[in-house]
Amino acid sequence: MIQLSKGADRIYGEAAFEVLAKAQELERKGKSILHFEIGEPDMETPDNIAKAGIKAIQDKKTHYVPSIGLLELRKSVQDEIEKTRGYRPDLEQVVITPGLKPGIFFSMLAIINQGDEVIYQDPGYPTYGSVTSFIGGKSIPIPLLEENEFRMNPDDIKDKITGKTKLIIINSPQNPTGSVMTKSELEDIAMLAEEHDIYIVSDEIYSKMTYDTNHYTPTSRDEAKKRSVLLDGFSKYYAMTGWRLGYMIAPKKMAERLQDFLVSAVSCTAAFTQWAGVEALTGNQSFISEMMTRFKEKRDTIVKGLNTIPGFKCLFPKGAFYAFPNIKETGMNSQECADHLLYKAGVAALPGTAFGPYGEGYLRFSYATTLENIDIAINKIKESF
Ligand SMILES: Cc1ncc(COP(=O)(O)O)c(C=O)c1O
């Protein structure tokens, strides 16, 4: 029988979409479900940004544009990186992508060969493992421990580096734990990468989503000129998940290759989306602080609520919009507990194991929902036990 490629057998999807499908199936049968499985803000794209996108369509910005991205947006990204990360990348380092995710895929394709070892956080965003497996690389997970507030310990990375280590992927603020790495931890990792000649890909999609703490980038050590790649985008803190817009700051030589990946895969990112992105970066920023004030209230409500459920124990995450409670004392494993919540309480959350084996014993709740839904969900979970 004719076969698909080996890579097609090795790539894998995301549990969030599977749980959503199960929840929707229950809803079709008339059951009401409270959704905590989806990783997107519950706000709409700010009006000024939406209008800039609409105006761009009306102004006929609906044609192909350069694969690397619109000059206007790339310059705005240059200013943005200087303002938020403290260094100004050269224009040739700035590459626009349709969402952050293609940035993960293309940078990994540009860096990893079959057999190369890739270090990343576990539990962590599933795309890193999926793409590593697709390329035929070897996954080297670093456990994120609750005792260390789910931050990656640079000493653990040091222990795992071999002659085959090619890439370290860092995600801070982190999905699914909400942990935020400290400046000194990130500097230590950047130094390790330099010492052992390893690339760093830094997924900073939640960069503006921290509570009472600052976000740092490991890319400032080499200003993304030699071995590090910074990925960020508009999906989360501008509530633009469906627009598909992100960017990469990469060493020049890699950026040239990335441009060719884009030519071959997508030609370019939609022009009108990019014009909306220019408005997002240069327009009024108050949306973000307002959103984060609301998220903080939701975080406090859900964490306090989860800590009142027998068998649940939850830390206060310092970033993103996910709570990651320890559910070990319920006597159930992650999958059993997630199923129990869905079928007995009508609450959709993700098992920690959807993010890797070290997620066992935990659940992920995305608290991008109303305070009222959070209160109802906590009560329903309590009643279900
Ligand atoms: C860590 C992380 N990286 C990347 C993405 C995807 O970003 P985008 O929608 O811009 O492709 C997500 C979305 O959930 C994420 O959590």
The ligand as an SDF file (V2000), in Angstrom:
LIG
                    3D

 16 16  0  0  0  0  0  0  0  0999 V2000
    3.9780   29.2510   23.7950 C   0  0  0  0  0  0  0  0  0  0  0  0
    3.1980   29.5490   22.5770 C   0  0  0  0  0  0  0  0  0  0  0  0
    3.8340   29.7940   21.4170 N   0  0  0  0  0  0  0  0  0  0  0  0
    3.1620   30.0550   20.2900 C   0  0  0  0  0  0  0  0  0  0  0  0
    1.7890   30.0740   20.2600 C   0  0  0  0  0  0  0  0  0  0  0  0
    1.0730   30.3090   18.9530 C   0  0  0  0  0  0  0  0  0  0  0  0
    1.0580   31.6490   18.6080 O   0  0  0  0  0  0  0  0  0  0  0  0
    0.3570   32.1060   17.2410 P   0  0  0  0  0  0  0  0  0  0  0  0
   -1.1150   31.9320   17.4210 O   0  0  0  0  0  0  0  0  0  0  0  0
    0.7500   33.5480   17.0760 O   0  0  0  0  0  0  0  0  0  0  0  0
    0.8850   31.2630   16.1490 O   0  0  0  0  0  0  0  0  0  0  0  0
    1.0830   29.8140   21.4290 C   0  0  0  0  0  0  0  0  0  0  0  0
   -0.3900   29.7710   21.4130 C   0  0  0  0  0  0  0  0  0  0  0  0
   -1.0430   29.1910   22.2400 O   0  0  0  0  0  0  0  0  0  0  0  0
    1.8060   29.5450   22.6170 C   0  0  0  0  0  0  0  0  0  0  0  0
    1.1730   29.2680   23.7670 O   0  0  0  0  0  0  0  0  0  0  0  0
  1  2  1  0
  2  3  1  0
  2 15  2  0
  3  4  2  0
  4  5  1  0
  5  6  1  0
  5 12  2  0
  6  7  1  0
  7  8  1  0
  8  9  2  0
  8 10  1  0
  8 11  1  0
 12 13  1  0
 12 15  1  0
 13 14  2  0
 15 16  1  0
M  END
$$$$
